[in-house]
Amino acid sequence: MLTAQQALEHLLSHAKPVEQSESVPMQAALGRVLAEDVNSLVDVPPLDNTSMDGYAVRTADTSSAGQVLKVAQRIPAGSVGTQLEPSTAARIFTGAPVPLGADAVVMQEDCVIPEGATDKVQVNVAPILGQWIRRRGEDLTAGKTALNAGTFLRPQELGVAASAGLTHLNVKRRVNVAAFFTGDELALPGEPLKPGGIYNSNRDTLLACLKSLGCDATDLGIVPDRLDATRAALRKASKDHDLIITSGGVSVGEEDHIKPAVSAEGRLDLWQIAIKPGKPLAFGAVRKSDEPKDGEAWFIGLPGNPVSSFVTFLLFVRPFILKLQGRETKTPHSYLVRADFDWLKADRRNEFLRVKFNAKGGLDLFPNQSSGVLTSASWGDGLVDCPPGQAIQKGDLVKYTPFDALLK
């Protein structure tokens, strides 16, 4: 069996970023991936400015506490003052440009107005050079890179682009993913269940995962457990999509038609991966047409058990999609956290246990780790990566990855 790392490396060695890009307005860029570096059109801030309400002063005039200065000007945000003369101060407000001649700002809490005075201030703290001054261009510099190609655009990146003066961004087109689900036992919520039937949870889980990554996801529904129906679904899915994902049907039973269907419509590797949950994984490609020039759509077949499907999506499909998107590929942040549970039945496979932080700063384990118990993933807030053959005792430090790091 392949290790998780071997399987992931093989997947990523095949993925190539989509080439097409488009220019979109800022508010349409959320969740997209930058196609090129973005340079700032302006310096941010455009001038030295103050980060505090207070008084702009010359440190030469305020080398000791208690100095009284004449307040010669008032500078609100959006205004520009005049040169600060010796022995004077400028009343200044957050965001306002620091006047020429001033080299520090004293916040108003450290100043008092002498009794009876209307144009003087007493500076009760001797400032240091540059105090409370934000320098021109310290955030962004005109003509310099503000955001790098491959950046996934979150709200904060859109704010950076806006402060750089941009109205549109050149982004990669969305990765198009088709999904279908095999199993004659499956029904959609709201439909009556036949004897032995179950509701299809993988549909909503996987489509939501795809959308959380910024994909355009097409739901091709439930496909009957027949070879001809599976082949027809693959042909339909391949036409306008970069990737096809399925759940179920990747074993080698008589009712598992994914392997022969993909092999007939393209090419397939069927892997046994040494992980739990999620042992079987299929990877290959489906022809878009009989013309080689039309290319292929990638195919990843996930196991049908709901936790296995969810975990293998996070471990393998997510990084594959990130590479197709042209994103900066980063290993999800993991942390060493104290286990407040025992897991004494070491498995020969690499296990991914559903856990949750507790109030004591440790991790609790969901009591039923079956691959069919999806409530373990809803209850939990992350996974513990338990290496093959390793047991866990209370107090051990374990490798924990939050779901938040795996769903974006």
C-alpha positions in Angstrom: 0.0 0.0 0.0 1.1 3.6 -0.7 1.8 6.0 2.2 -0.3 9.1 2.3 2.8 11.1 1.3 3.6 8.9 -1.7 0.0 9.2 -2.9 0.0 12.9 -2.5 3.3 13.4 -4.3 2.0 11.3 -7.2 -1.1 13.3 -7.5 0.6 16.7 -7.4 3.2 15.6 -9.9 0.4 15.5 -12.5 -1.5 18.6 -11.6 -0.8 21.7 -13.8 -2.3 25.1 -13.1 -5.1 26.3 -15.4 -3.7 28.9 -17.9 -6.7 31.1 -18.6 -7.3 34.3 -16.6 -9.7 37.2 -16.6 -9.9 40.7 -15.2 -12.7 41.1 -12.7 -13.9 44.0 -10.5 -12.6 44.0 -7.0 -15.8 42.8 -5.4 -16.0 39.9 -7.8 -12.5 38.8 -6.9 -13.2 37.2 -3.5 -12.2 33.6 -3.4 -10.3 33.8 -6.7 -6.5 33.3 -7.3 -4.3 36.1 -8.6 -2.9 35.3 -12.1 -0.1 37.9 -11.9 1.8 40.0 -9.4 0.0 43.2 -8.4 2.0 46.4 -8.1 0.9 49.3 -6.0 0.0 52.5 -7.9 0.7 54.7 -4.8 2.8 54.9 -1.7 0.8 53.8 1.4 0.7 56.0 3.4 1.3 58.7 0.8 3.0 61.0 3.4 4.4 60.5 6.9 1.4 60.5 9.1 0.4 60.1 12.7 -1.0 56.9 14.2 -2.3 58.8 17.3 -4.3 61.9 18.2 -1.9 64.3 19.9 0.7 66.9 19.1 3.4 66.9 16.5 6.6 68.3 17.9 10.4 68.6 17.4 12.3 66.4 19.8 14.9 69.2 20.1 12.2 71.2 21.8 11.0 68.4 24.1 14.1 66.7 25.4 12.7 66.8 28.9 9.3 66.4 30.3 7.2 69.4 31.1 8.1 71.6 28.1 5.4 74.2 27.2 5.0 74.9 23.5 2.8 77.2 21.4 0.2 75.4 19.4 0.7 77.0 16.1 -1.6 74.9 13.8 -4.3 72.3 13.8 -4.1 69.4 11.3 -7.1 67.0 10.9 -6.9 63.9 8.7 -7.3 65.0 5.1 -5.4 68.3 5.6 -1.8 69.2 5.2 -0.1 71.6 7.6 2.7 74.0 7.2 6.3 73.7 8.3 6.6 73.4 12.1 8.7 76.2 13.6 11.0 75.8 16.6 9.3 75.9 20.0 5.8 75.2 18.5 3.6 72.2 18.3 0.8 71.1 15.9 -2.5 69.7 17.2 -2.8 66.6 15.0 -5.3 63.8 14.5 -4.9 60.2 13.6 -4.1 59.8 9.9 -3.1 63.4 9.3 0.2 64.1 7.6 3.0 65.1 10.0 4.2 68.6 9.1 7.7 69.3 7.9 10.0 70.0 10.7 8.2 67.7 13.2 10.0 64.4 14.1 7.7 62.9 16.7 4.1 62.8 17.9 3.1 62.9 21.6 -0.3 61.4 22.2 -2.8 63.6 23.8 -2.9 61.6 27.0 0.7 62.7 27.7 -0.1 66.4 27.3 -2.1 69.0 29.2 -3.4 72.4 28.4 -2.0 74.9 30.9 -4.7 76.5 33.0 -6.1 79.6 31.3 -4.2 79.0 28.0 -5.8 78.6 24.6 -2.9 78.2 22.3 -0.3 76.3 24.5 0.3 72.7 25.4 2.5 71.2 28.1 4.3 68.0 27.0 4.7 65.8 30.0 6.6 62.9 28.4 9.8 63.4 26.4 9.2 61.7 23.0 11.7 59.6 21.2 12.6 60.3 17.5 9.9 59.0 15.2 7.4 58.3 17.9 3.9 57.5 16.6 4.8 58.4 13.0 3.9 56.1 10.2 6.5 56.6 7.4 5.6 57.2 3.8 5.4 54.0 1.9 5.9 51.8 4.9 2.9 49.6 4.0 3.1 49.8 0.2 5.5 51.4 -2.2 4.4 52.7 -5.6 5.6 50.4 -8.4 6.5 47.6 -6.0 4.7 44.3 -5.5 1.7 44.5 -3.2 0.4 40.9 -3.8 2.0 37.9 -5.5 0.7 35.7 -8.2 -0.9 32.6 -6.7 -2.4 34.4 -3.8 -5.9 33.2 -2.8 -7.9 36.4 -2.4 -9.5 36.8 1.0 -11.1 40.0 2.3 -7.8 41.3 3.6 -6.1 40.9 0.2 -8.9 42.9 -1.4 -8.3 45.6 1.1 -4.6 45.7 0.2 -5.4 45.9 -3.5 -7.9 48.7 -2.9 -5.3 50.7 -0.8 -2.9 50.2 -3.7 -5.4 52.1 -5.9 -6.7 49.1 -8.0 -10.2 48.7 -9.2 -9.8 45.3 -11.1 -7.6 42.2 -10.6 -6.4 39.7 -13.1 -7.4 36.3 -11.7 -7.2 32.7 -12.8 -10.4 31.3 -14.1 -12.2 29.1 -11.6 -11.4 25.4 -11.6 -14.5 23.5 -12.9 -15.2 20.3 -11.0 -18.0 17.8 -11.7 -19.2 15.4 -9.0 -21.4 12.4 -9.1 -22.2 9.7 -6.6 -22.7 6.0 -7.1 -24.9 3.6 -5.3 -28.4 2.2 -5.8 -29.0 2.5 -2.1 -28.7 6.3 -2.2 -31.5 8.8 -2.1 -31.6 12.6 -1.8 -33.0 14.1 1.4 -36.7 14.7 0.9 -37.2 11.5 -1.1 -38.7 8.4 0.4 -36.2 5.8 1.4 -36.6 2.3 -0.1 -35.8 -0.7 2.1 -32.0 -0.7 2.7 -31.7 2.9 1.4 -29.8 5.8 2.9 -29.6 9.5 2.3 -26.7 10.7 0.3 -24.6 12.8 2.7 -21.5 12.8 0.5 -23.2 15.0 -2.1 -23.7 18.0 0.2 -20.4 17.5 2.0 -18.2 17.3 -1.1 -20.0 20.0 -3.1 -19.6 22.3 0.0 -15.9 21.4 0.2 -15.5 22.3 -3.5 -17.2 25.7 -3.1 -15.2 26.5 0.0 -12.1 26.2 -2.2 -13.5 28.6 -4.8 -14.3 26.0 -7.4 -17.3 26.0 -9.8 -18.9 22.8 -8.8 -21.4 20.9 -11.0 -23.7 18.3 -9.3 -24.4 15.4 -11.7 -26.4 13.6 -9.0 -26.7 9.9 -8.2 -25.6 7.5 -10.9 -27.1 3.9 -10.9 -24.8 1.0 -10.2 -24.5 0.1 -13.9 -21.4 0.2 -16.1 -23.2 1.9 -19.0 -24.6 4.6 -16.7 -21.2 5.2 -15.1 -19.5 5.5 -18.5 -22.2 8.0 -19.6 -21.8 10.1 -16.5 -18.0 10.2 -17.1 -18.4 11.3 -20.7 -20.8 14.1 -19.7 -18.6 15.2 -16.8 -15.4 15.3 -18.9 -16.8 17.8 -21.5 -16.5 21.1 -19.7 -14.6 20.2 -16.5 -11.0 20.1 -15.3 -11.7 17.5 -12.6 -14.2 14.8 -11.9 -14.7 13.5 -8.4 -16.9 10.6 -7.4 -17.7 8.8 -4.1 -18.3 5.1 -3.9 -17.7 2.3 -6.3 -13.9 2.3 -6.1 -13.5 -1.1 -4.6 -13.4 -4.3 -6.7 -16.9 -5.8 -6.0 -19.3 -6.8 -8.7 -21.3 -3.6 -8.1 -18.3 -1.3 -8.2 -18.2 0.0 -11.7 -15.8 3.0 -11.4 -12.6 1.1 -12.3 -13.9 -0.5 -15.6 -15.8 2.7 -16.6 -12.8 5.0 -16.2 -10.5 2.5 -17.8 -12.8 2.4 -20.8 -13.2 6.2 -21.0 -9.6 7.1 -20.2 -7.0 5.7 -17.8 -7.0 4.8 -14.2 -4.8 3.8 -11.3 -6.5 2.2 -8.3 -4.6 2.7 -5.1 -4.7 1.1 -1.7 -3.4 3.8 0.7 -2.2 3.0 4.1 -4.5 5.4 5.9 -7.6 5.0 8.1 -10.3 6.1 7.3 -10.1 6.1 3.5 -8.1 3.1 2.2 -9.2 3.0 -1.5 -8.5 5.9 -3.8 -8.7 6.0 -7.6 -6.8 8.5 -9.8 -6.8 8.9 -13.5 -8.2 10.9 -16.4 -11.2 10.8 -18.7 -11.0 11.7 -22.4 -13.0 14.8 -23.3 -13.7 13.4 -26.8 -12.2 11.0 -29.3 -9.9 13.7 -30.5 -6.6 13.7 -28.6 -6.3 17.5 -29.1 -9.3 18.0 -26.8 -7.4 16.7 -23.9 -8.6 15.0 -20.7 -10.4 15.8 -17.4 -8.6 14.5 -14.3 -10.5 11.9 -12.2 -10.3 11.2 -8.5 -12.6 8.5 -7.0 -13.2 8.7 -3.3 -14.5 5.9 -1.0 -18.2 5.9 -0.2 -18.2 5.9 3.6 -18.9 9.5 4.6 -15.9 10.1 6.9 -13.5 8.3 4.5 -14.8 10.5 1.6 -14.4 13.7 3.7 -10.9 12.9 5.0 -9.6 11.7 1.6 -10.9 14.9 0.1 -9.0 17.0 2.6 -5.8 15.0 2.3 -5.7 14.5 -1.5 -8.3 16.3 -3.5 -7.8 19.7 -1.8 -4.0 20.0 -2.5 -4.7 18.7 -6.1 -7.2 21.5 -6.6 -5.0 24.1 -5.1 -2.3 23.3 -7.6 -4.8 23.4 -10.5 -5.8 26.8 -9.3 -2.2 28.0 -9.4 -2.2 28.8 -5.7 0.8 29.1 -3.5 0.8 25.5 -2.1 1.4 25.5 1.6 1.3 22.6 4.0 -1.7 23.1 6.3 -0.6 24.4 9.7 -0.3 21.6 12.3 0.4 21.9 16.0 1.7 19.7 18.7 -1.1 19.5 21.2 -1.6 17.4 24.4 -3.9 14.4 24.0 -6.4 14.1 26.8 -7.4 10.6 25.7 -5.9 7.1 25.3 -5.8 5.4 21.8 -4.1 2.2 22.6 -5.0 0.0 19.6 -2.2 1.0 17.3 -3.0 0.3 13.6 -0.6 -0.6 10.9 -2.1 2.2 8.9 -1.7 6.0 9.3 -4.8 7.0 11.2 -6.6 10.3 11.2 -8.6 10.7 14.4 -11.5 13.2 14.8 -10.8 15.3 17.9 -11.8 18.6 19.5 -10.1 21.1 21.8 -11.3 21.1 25.3 -11.4 23.9 28.0 -8.0 22.7 29.4 -6.1 23.2 26.2 -6.0 19.5 25.3 -7.7 17.3 22.8 -10.7 15.1 23.4 -11.4 12.1 21.1 -14.8 11.4 19.6 -15.7 8.0 21.1 -16.8 6.3 17.8 -14.1 6.6 15.1 -16.0 4.5 12.5 -15.7 5.7 8.9 -19.5 5.7 8.7 -20.0 8.1 11.7 -20.0 11.6 10.1 -21.1 13.2 13.3 -17.5 12.6 14.5 -16.4 15.3 11.9 -19.2 17.6 12.8 -18.5 17.3 16.5 -14.7 17.7 16.0 -12.6 20.7 15.0 -9.7 18.9 13.5 -7.7 15.7 12.9 -4.9 14.0 14.8 -2.3 12.4 12.5 -1.4 9.2 14.2 1.5 7.4 12.5 1.4 3.7 11.7 1.9 1.4 14.6 1.7 4.2 17.2 -0.5 4.2 20.2 -1.5 7.4 22.1 -1.6 7.8 25.8 -3.0 10.7 27.8 -0.4 13.5 28.0 1.3 12.6 24.8 1.9 15.4 22.3 0.2 14.7 19.0 0.1 16.3 15.6 -3.2 18.2 15.3 -4.5 19.9 12.1 -7.6 22.1 12.5 -10.4 21.7 9.9 -10.2 25.4 9.4 -6.7 24.9 7.8 -8.1 22.2 5.5 -11.2 23.9 4.1 -9.7 26.9 2.4 
